[in-house]
Amino acid sequence: MIEFKNIQIKYGDFTAIDNLNLTVGDGEFFTFLGPSGCGKTTTLRALVGFLTPSAGQILVDGKDFVNVPVEKRGIGMVFQSYALFPTMTVYENLAFGLKVKKMSASDIDRKVREVAKTIAIKDDQLVRNVSELSGGQQQRVALARAIVLEPKILCLDEPLSNLDAKLRISLRSELKRLQKNLGITTLYVTHNQEEALMLSDKIAVFNNGFVEQVGTPQEIYNHSKTEFVCDFIGDINKLGKSVVSQLNREGASLDGEKHAYIRLELIHFNPEPGCLKLTGEVMDFDYNGLTTKYRVNTCGEVIRVIKVNDGRPIYQTGKQIDMYLNPADIMQY
């Protein structure tokens, strides 16, 4: 178990993190999510030992790690830039840390080949220089180099951000499968909401050095505790006062003084139990095969609705349509 207790991190007069308290369970895939400069990487670097908090404790299985040297923390690290040795072969990169630990050549060879197989690094790639590999292959090598040392904790700082979209999606699935199979407690830093929702057991949403909410992906997405989390996570409609007033006339009891939000997929085109009706005009739409995202003018406001395509004709621009939403699905702040 990892505990951040009353952590403060300062750079001169600037406080990057203040009074941070977080608990990460054994074997969890725990993600630090937030925009650039919010403190998520700073928190990760404090755990690894690259910087020292100005106050507080970082406990790992009850032991305070704040003054423990980096090399004695038993933490594997994968950087955004991979930080591999470009003039070495893949095999030499994977073996490097094991040689530092003075393991025998036979044990090193066994462990390198075991991990290479687990990460899907082929034998012919082991003898190639890292500089000859693609970005996706280098990412695998960086991950394998961290795992080969059998760390208790694995830290990953934006490890997929340098890859193209298709490869990033593919490697997300591999990373999640690998983490579950190995059972390593993993801390993952990203600004990508989709990545966080897909990979994580728990998510901590950071904002300006503070944690706004900690929860499962479902809790973060469907029951956002703050307006920042609600607006930052995923795609969402902010409902204006005219739509809120119309819903109240239809039977809702929303607070007209608070901001109201609803997820795109929670607005329907067919009546459902508990739902209220809004009528609007299709302004335009984006078709992407699996779904169509509509922009609809209702009550003088534009709201977006997403619909899974089922073979029926697409609603065209100018079409008058009815939409249905449940007031219970609206989050207010």
N, C-alpha and C positions, 0 to 999 in steps of 0.2 A: 504494500500500500504506500502511496505517495501523498504527503500532506504539505501543502503550502500554508503556513500559519503566520498571519499578520505581516506578510512580505511587503517591504518597501524597497524600491530601487530608484536611486537618484543619479543624475549626471550633473554634477555641480549644483546649481540652484534649481534645475529642472527635475521634477518628480515624474518618472516614467510609469511607475507602478506604485499604488498606495493602498495599504491595508488589504492585500490579496489573501483570500482564504479559499482553498480548493482541496478536494480529496479525490484521488484517482484510485480506483479499486484494482486489485491484482487481475491481470489478464485482460483489462479493458482496452478498447481502442478509444482513446480520449482525444478530442480535437479542440484546439484553440482556434476560434474563428473570429474574424473581424477585419475591418479595413486597414490599409497601410498605416503604420505609426500608432497603432492602438495599444501595443504592449505585449502582443502574443509571442513574438520571437524573443523579446527581452526576457519574458518569463521562462521560456524554454532554455535559453542560454544560462540562466541562473541555476536551473536544475542540473544541466550538464557540467557547470563549473567554470564557464567562460567569463562569468562576472559574479561579483559577490554582492548580495543584498545589503542595503544600508541598515535594515532592521528586519526582524522576523526569523523564522526557522523553515527549513525544507527538510522534512523527515521522510526517510525511506525505511519502511519496516521498523519505525520507531527511533531510528538513528538520525541525528542531525547531520546533514550533508554539507552545510554551509562552508565549513573549513576543511572538508575532505578533498584531496587533490583530484584533478580530473581523471587521471589514469587509474585511480582506485575506486571510482564510483560504480563501475560495472555497467556503464551506459553506452549503447551504440548510437552513433549519430550519422544521419544522411543529410547532406547539405543540398541546397537548391542548385549549386554549381557542381555537385558530385564530389569535388575535391579529390579526384583520383590522381595517381602518378602517371602522367601521359607517356613517359618513356619506358614504362614497365609493361610487361604482358599482363593479361587478365589474371593469370595464375599467380604472378608475382604480387599483384595488388592484393589478392585474397590472402596470400601467405604472409604478407608483411607483418601484420599484427601478431600472428602466431609465432613468427621468428623472434619478435621482440620478447614474447613470453618464454622463449627458449624451449619450445616444444621440439620433439624429435622429428626428423625429416619424414619418417613413415607416418607419424600421427598428423603432421601438417598435410601431407598428400591425401590422406584419408578424409580429413575434415574438409579440405578445399573441394574435393570431388563430390562429397556428400552435399555440401551447400550449393555447389554449382548445379547439381541435378535438381535440387529443390527449387532453385530460382529459374530453372530452364535455360542455363548457360551450357551450350554444347561444347564437346571436347575440342573441336577445331577452333572455337573462340578463345579457349583458355590460353592458347599459344600466340594469340594476336596481341599487338600493342593496343592499349586502351584508345589511343588517338585514332585508330583505324575503325572504331566502332561507331554505330549510329547513336543518337541521343537516347533512344529507348534501351539499347543494349548497355550503354554506359550507366543508365539508371539502375538496371539489374545488377551490374557489377558493384555499384555503390551500396546497394541494399545487401548484397551477398557479403561484401567486406565487413559490414556492420554485424551481420548475423553470425558470421563464422566464429566470432569471439564469444558466442553464447551469452550475450548481455541479458541482465535481468530486466532492463528497460531499453526500449528502442525509441529514439527521438528522430522525427522527420520534419525538416523545415522546408515547406513548399517544394517537395521533391519532384512533382510532376509539372511544375509551371513552365518549364522550358520545352515541353513536348507539344506536338500538334494535337488538335482536339481528338482525333480518332484514336491515336495511340494512348492519349491520356485516359480515355474511357476504358480502353482495354486493360491498361496497367492498374487502374483502380480495382477492377474485379480481381486481378491476380494478387494485388496487395492485401485485399480483404481476406481472400482465401488463405493466403500464406500466414497472415497474423493469427487467424483462428486456429490453423493447424499447429503452429508453433506455440501459441498461448503466451506470447511475450506481451507484457504491459507496454502499450505503444502510445506515445504522445505525438500528435500530428498538428502542424501549423499550416493554415491555409486561409486565403481570403475568398476562396471559391465555395459558395453556399451549397451548390449541388454536390460537390466533392464531400463536404462535411456531412451532409444528410445521408449520402450513400454509404460512407465508410464507417461512421461512428457508432459506438455504443452510447457515449455521452458527448455533449458539446458544451463548451464554455464560450459564450459570446462576449468578446472584449470590445470596449469603447472608451477611448481616451484614458487608458490606464486602469479602468475598472471593469469588473465582470458584471454584465447586465443580467445574465441568466445562465444557469446550468441545468441541463436536462437531457432527456433522450431526443433524438431527431424529431420524433412525433410531438413531444411536448414543446420543443422549440418552435416548430412550424405551426402547429394547430392551437397552441395555448401560450402565445408569446406574452411574457410578463410585462414588457415595457414597449413603448411606441418605437424605440430604436430597433429592438429585435424584430418586431412586427414588420417594419418597413424595410429592414436590411435583408431578412431571410426570404428568398423566393420572390415570386411575382405577385403583386397584390393591388387591389383597387382601394384608393382612398375615396370614400363616399362624401360628397358635399352635402350642405345643409338642405338643398332642395330634394335630394333623393331620400335623406333621412326623414324629412317632413312627410314625403309621400308614403314611405313605409309606415310611419306612425299613423297616418290617416287610414292605412290598410289594416291596422291592428297591432303594429309593433309598439314597443314601449322603450324606444331608444332615447338616450340623453342627447338632446340637440346641442348642448354646449361642449360635448366631447368630440374628439376626432373618431371617425368610424372607418374600419377597414374590413374587407372581405377578400378571400382568395378567389382567383379567377375560376377555378374548377368547382367552386361551391355555388356558382350561379348556373341554373339549369334551364333548359328549353321546354321541359315538360313539367306539369304540376306534380309536386310531391308533398307528402304529409308535413304540415307545419309551415309550408312555404307561402310567401306573399308574392303578388304579381306586380311586375313593372313592365310597361310597354315602351318600346323604343324603336329607333330607325337605324339600320345597319349603315355605318359611315364607310367602312372599308374592312378588309380582312386579310390575314396572312395564312396561306395554305402551305403546310409542310408535309403532306402525305398522311401521317398518322392522325394529326389534329389540325383544326383550323382555329385561329384566334381572331375573334371579331372585336371591332370597336363600335359600340352602340351608343347613340345619343338618346338619353332618357332624362326627362325633367330638366333639360338644358345642360346636362352634364354628360361627359363621355366615360363609360365604364367598359372594361374589357372582359370578354367571356371566352373560355376555351372549350371546344367541343371535340370529342373523339369522332373521327370520320367513320361512318357506318355504311357507306355506299349511297346514301341519299344525297339529293342535290344540295350544293352549298347555298346558303342564304346570300343573295346578291346585294350589292350596294343599293340603298334606297328601300329595301324590304322592311315592312313593319313587322316586328316580332314581339312575342311575349316572353318574358324571362321570370324565373321564380327563384327566390332565395329565402332561406330560413333566418330570421333575426338572431337565432341562437348561434349562428355561424359568424356573426359580426363581432369583431373585437373593438372595444372602445377604450380610449385613454384620455 
